[in-house]
Amino acid sequence: MKRTFQPSRRSRVKQHGFRARMSTKAGRRILKNRRRKGCKRLLPKGAELKFERHVTQHGV
């Protein structure tokens, strides 16, 4: 049987990232509560990762 957690950075960012939180009223409430609580980290561990651009072209 397949495990339920199939990690993907993109889906994690899309669901739990800062922009996703700010786009809904409930998400803004989550950020507000975490700021009020004094959390050093507003987002889960993998949700703030930046994607590197693929800048090399044609194997150069």
C-alpha positions as CSV (number, residue, x, y, z in Angstrom):
1,M,0.0,0.0,0.0
2,K,1.3,3.5,-0.9
3,R,2.1,5.9,1.9
4,T,0.0,9.0,2.2
5,F,2.9,11.5,2.3
6,Q,4.3,12.0,-1.2
7,P,6.5,15.1,-0.7
8,S,6.7,17.8,-3.4
9,R,8.1,21.2,-2.8
10,R,5.8,22.9,-5.2
11,S,2.6,21.6,-3.8
12,R,3.9,22.4,-0.3
13,V,4.5,26.0,-1.2
14,K,1.2,26.2,-3.1
15,Q,-0.8,25.0,-0.1
16,H,1.2,26.3,2.9
17,G,3.3,29.1,1.6
18,F,3.1,32.8,2.5
19,R,1.2,33.8,-0.7
20,A,-1.3,31.0,-0.2
21,R,-1.9,32.2,3.4
22,M,-2.3,35.8,2.3
23,S,-4.8,35.0,-0.4
24,T,-7.6,33.9,1.9
25,K,-9.2,35.4,5.0
26,A,-8.6,32.2,7.0
27,G,-4.9,32.2,6.0
28,R,-4.4,35.8,7.1
29,R,-6.0,34.8,10.4
30,I,-3.5,31.9,10.8
31,L,-0.5,34.3,10.2
32,K,-2.0,36.9,12.6
33,N,-2.4,34.2,15.3
34,R,1.1,32.9,14.8
35,R,2.6,36.5,15.0
36,R,0.5,37.1,18.2
37,K,1.8,33.9,19.7
38,G,5.4,34.9,18.9
39,C,6.3,32.1,16.6
40,K,9.7,32.7,15.0
41,R,8.6,30.7,12.0
42,L,5.3,31.7,10.5
43,L,5.3,28.9,7.9
44,P,6.1,25.2,8.0
45,K,9.6,24.1,7.4
46,G,9.6,23.5,3.6
47,A,7.1,26.2,2.6
48,E,9.6,29.1,2.3
49,L,12.0,27.4,-0.1
50,K,12.9,29.3,-3.2
51,F,13.0,27.6,-6.6
52,E,16.2,28.1,-8.5
53,R,15.8,29.1,-12.2
54,H,17.3,26.9,-14.8
55,V,19.5,29.4,-16.5
56,T,21.7,27.1,-18.6
57,Q,20.6,26.6,-22.2
58,H,21.4,23.7,-24.5
59,G,24.0,22.2,-22.1
60,V,26.2,25.3,-22.1
